[in-house]
Amino acid sequence: MPRRVIEYASLALAIVLLLLACSIHLVMPSAALSIVRLAAAELTPWLIALGLVTGGVAMARLGSGSAAAVAALGAAALAVVLAAMPLARAPAVIADADRQLRDAFGADVHAARPAFSLVTSFAGQRIPSVRVERDIPFDVVEGSLRLDRYAPSVEGRARPAIVVVHGGSWRSGDKGETALSNTEWSRSFASRGFVVYDVQYRLTPAVRHPVPMNDVLCALAYVRARSGADGVDPERVVLIGRSAGAHLALLAAYRSRETPCGTPARVAGVVALYGPTDLVAGYEIPADPDLIDGRAALRDLLGGTPQQVRDRYVDATPQTWVASAVPTLLLHGAADQIVSPRHSDDLASRLRERGVPVVYVPFPWSGHGFDMISAGVGGQIALATAERFVAGVVASR
């Protein structure tokens, strides 16, 4: 390959890496660019590795006096520095999560995996095989609501269970919505002895609150009804939700005494990833820029603005129900441009005031949906933290 081609190819790659590394530290003006930023922030080990290789190639060409080689080396070096900043903050996040988990559950809740591994960053998560059964009807309402069940490869009895609630602004999404997060978490928990139910719920604008929440409660009732056949302990169930699914998981967990479909399984705890917890504030203080038209999503869910249907907003706000809250894990990216981290901040404060066990882990570099890249920096820490939290709450029952 001609030397000039190598030099200019190195420069082009270095510029791309620098732009990606810069995006980690910027506010994105569109949803598409926010996804680019999300990937760059979570895949910083790859950016660093590629930057080092590109810089090495450029350094080897410095003797030729090439301006392209000098520029490539400078761009690659700056890209490495910018990409390394999130990685440098990971140990503090891990230490904070560890401290909070020990405070909540004592020293007996040991990590089932390293909170972060560079090997996993490059090779991906390795999860043992589990049994999967898809599209199981659990409630018949305007067509069947269905769930996918993930179970350990060896049958057992009285296992703890997890109910997973997908995101999508209440108006889109589905069970198993992404092979990079929902199903990978479900498989991981099943490989560790849990029975996992990944559930559907009815979507807006065809329905409004409280219908989606009631559908999650119906899934909990299904878990209790099927506990004997599925080998599940209905007194040890944890809800996990993302985004809008986190909102529904929190509501269902805090209102699990309500019985739209019969007696639900007992909720031992809830894991909420970047979910809205104050819908009035969510409408009155929208994201800027508003990448998904969050106000429209709230109007679809609740049938109007807070000025028109304030009681519905209050009823659908998880913070309203902290008096009946269960142990809660909150995972939220501090760079989230869709659901402000103040939602998790405020809920954590209110839970602490009530004496409810809460673990709140903010990820300084992460945006909305960061766990979709489960081998990413935040994705690894989130899964490891969730595994320890869930183990702690089911062990205490």
N, C-alpha and C positions, 0 to 999 in steps of 0.2 A: 504494500500500500504506500503511495507517495507520502513523503513526510508532511507536506502541506495539508494533505487530507487528514492525517492523524491530528495535526495541530488544531485545525479548524473544527474537527469533530469533537475534540476534547473541549474546546472553547464553547461549542454549542451545548454539550452535555453539562458543563460547569454552569452555564447561564440558567439552564432548566433547573438544575439542582438548587441554585441560589434563589430562583423565583419560588420554588416549592418551600424552601427553608424560610424565606421571608413571609410566606403566607401564614405560617404558624403564628406569627406575631401581629397579624393584621385583622381588622374587621372586614368580613367579606360582604360585598354588595348584592350578591345573588345566591340562591339556593345551590346552583351548580358549583359556584366557586367555593361555597362553604363545604361541599363534599370533598373538593380538592384539598382544602385546608385540613379537614378531618383526617384524610388519608395521610397527608404529610406529617401531621402531628403524631399520629399513632405509629407510623413506620419510620421514625427517626433513625433507628439502627441501620436501615437500608440506605437512607440519605447519607448518613455518615460514612458507611462503607463505600458507596459509590463516589462520594466526594473525595475520599482518601485515594481511591484507585485513579480517579480522574486527575487529582493533584499530582500523583506520582508520575503519571504519563506526561503531564505538562512539565514537571520538574526535569524529567529526562531530556526534554527538548530545549531547556534554557540555554544550553551552550551554543545553540545555533543563532542566538540573538533574536529569536522570533517574538514579535509583539503579541501574536496570538497565544503563544505558550505562556508568556508572562501574565496576560489577562486571564487565561484559563486557570493558572495556579492561584491567582488572587481570588477569583470567583469561587473556586472549589474550596479554598481555605475558609472564606467567609461563610459559605454554605455549611461547612462542617461545624463551625462555631455556633451558628444560629440553630442548627438541628440538634446540637448537643445540649442546648439549654433545657428543653423539657426532660431529656434523659437524666440530666444532673439533678432535677427536682424529684425524681421518682423515689429515691431512698427516703426522703422526708415524708412523702405521702404514705409509703409503706409503714414507716415507723408510727405515724399518726394513727393509721388504721389498726395496727397491732396494739397500740396503747389503749385505744377505745374498746377493742374487742376483749382485752384482758380486764379492763374495768367492768365491762358488762357481764362477762361470763367466767372470769378467773383464768388462771394459767392452764387449765385443763383442755382448752380448745386449741388443739395444735393444728398447724397448717398441713393440709393434705398435699400441697404442691408448693414449690417456691412461688413467692408473690410475683417475681419477675425473673425471666431467664432469657439471655441473649440467644441461646440455642433455639428456644421456642419462637423468638422473633423471626428467625430465618427459616426454621423447619416447620413451624406451625404447631398447633396443639395436637397431641396424640391421645386419643380417647379409645378405650377398649370397646369391643362390640357390645351392643345391648339389644334387647328385643323391642321392636317398634310395631305398633298397630295403628293404622291411620283411619281417619274418617269414621269414627265411632259416634253415632247419634247420642246426644245426652239430653236434648230437650226439643220438643216439637212445637215451634211457634213460627207461624208464617214460613213453613219449611223447616227442615231439621237443622239445629245447631249441632256442630260436630267437634270432636276433639281428636288429637293424636295422643296415644299413650306410649311412654317410654319406660321400660322396666329392666331391672338387672337381668343378666343372662341366665342366672340361676333363680328359680322361684323361691319365694320365702313367705313369711307371715308377719303381720303387724309391722310392716315397713312404714317409715314416714313418707309423706307425699308432698308434692309441689304442684301448684297450679300456676301456669304461665299465661300471662295476658299480653297480647301483642299491642303495639302502638299503631299510629296512623291518623292522628288528629280526630279520632272517634268516627271518621268518615271513610277510612280505607284500611288496608292491611288485612292480614289473615293469619291463622295459626301457621307455625312453621314459616313465617314470612321471609326469613333469610337464613340460608345455610351457614352464614358467618356468625350468627348470634343466637337466635332462638333455639334452633335445633342443636347447635353445638353445646350450649349450656344445658339443654335438656338431656343430651347424651352423656354429658359429663356427670350430672347429678345422678342419672340412672346407673352409671358405672360405679357410683359410690354408695349404692344401696337404696336409693329413693325411687319411688314410682312417680313419674312426672306426667301431668296432664296439660297439654298445650291446647287452649280452648278458643273457640270462636265466640263472638257476641254480635248482636245486631248493630248495624252502623247507621249513623246520621247521614242525611237529613230525614231518612225514612222513619226513624224513631227519635225520641228525645229522652233526656234524663227523666226518670231513673231506669229506663229500660236496659241500657248497656250494663249498669251496675247490677241490676237484678239478674241478668244473664250470667254474670260471674258468680253470683250467689247460687244460682241454679246449678252451675258446675260444681260448686262446693257441696250442694245437696246430692248430686250424682256421686261424688267421691264417697260420701257417707253411705249411700245406698249400695254402692258396689264394693265397699271396703272388704267384706268377707271374700268375695270372688276374686278381687284383685290383690289380696294379701296386704291391705293397707290398714294402718292404725288411724281412724278418723279423728283422733284427739291430737294428732301431730301433723298438721298440714301447714305449709308455708305458701304464701302468694308471692309471685315475682312478676313485676310489670315494667314496661318501658314506655316512656313518654305518656301518651294518652292512656296506655295500658297501666302505667304506674299510678295515674290518677284513679283508675277504676280499681286497681288492686288495693290501694290505700282505703278507698271508700268501702269496698267489700270487707276488708279486714277489720275496719273500725265499726262497721255496721253488720257484722256477721250474725247478730241475733235476729235480724230480720229474715223472714221465711217466705219468700215468694214462691218457692218450689218445694217446700218441706224443710226439715231441719238440716242446715248445712253442717259440713264438717267443722270441727273446731280449729280456728286459725291461731297457730302458735306464734307467728311472726310474719312480717311482710318486708320484701325487698323492692324498693322503688328507685328506678333509674331515671333521672332527669324528668320527673313528672310535675305537672302544675298542681299546686296545693292550695292556692287562693284564687278562685276564678274571678272574683270581683276585681282584685288587683291585676290579674292577667288581662282583663278587658280594658281597664282604665289606664294601665301603664303598659302598652304593647311593646313588643320588641322593636328596636330601631337599628337597622332596617327590618321591617316585618317580612321575613322571607316566605312565610306560608299563609299570610292573611289569617293570623290567629284569631282576630275578632270574629271573622266569618265562621270559623270553626266553632267558637263558643256560642254564637247565635244559632247555629245549626243544632248544637247539643241542647240548648236551653230555651230556644224559641223566642229570643229577643235580647235586648240589651239589659245591663243591670238596672237602668232606670225603669225599664218596662216590667221586668220579672226578677226583681232583686231577691225575693224569697227563694227562687229556684237556684240562683247563683250561690246563695248561702248554704242551701241544703246540699248542693253538689260539691261543696268545698271541703276537702279532707280536714282542714284545720278546724272546722266547726265541730268535728267529732272526736277531738283528742281526749275527751273524758272517758271514752271507751276504747282507746287505742291499745294496740298490742306492741311488743318489741318491734322496732323499725330500723331497717338499714337504708340509708339514703346515699346514693352515688350520683354525683352531678359534676359535669364539666364546668369549670369557672369561665370558660370561653364560649359557653352555650349561647347561640344567637336566636334560638327558637323559644326555649323555656328558660327564663332567667334563673340563675342559681339562687336568687333570693327566695324562690319558692321553697327550696330545701332548707336554706338558712332559717327561714321563719318557722317552718314546721319543726325543725330540730329544736329551736328555742322553746317553742310551746310545749313540746313533749318533755323537755328537761324540766320546765316549770311544773309539769304535772307529775314528775317522777317516773315517767315511762322510759324504760331502757331504749336508748337510741344511739346508733352509730352513724355519724355523718362524715363521709369522705369526699371532699372536693378535689377535683383533678385540675390543677392550674392551667394545663396546656390543652385540655380536651374540649371538644365541641359536642353538639347534640348527636347522639347515636354513636358515641366513641367506641362502645363495646361491640359494634358490628364487626370490627376487625379484632377478633378475639385473641389473635397472636400479637396484637399491638401492645404498646407500653401500658396504656390505660386499660385495655381489654384484659390483659393478663392479671393486673392488680385487682380489677373489679371482680373477676371470676373467683380468684383466690379468696378475696375478702368475703364474697357472698357465700362461698362454701363454708368458711369458718363461722360466719354468722348463723347460717341455717343449721349447722351442726350444733351450735350453742343453744339455739332456741328449742330444737327438738329434744336435746338431751335434758333440758330443764323441765320437760313435761313428764 
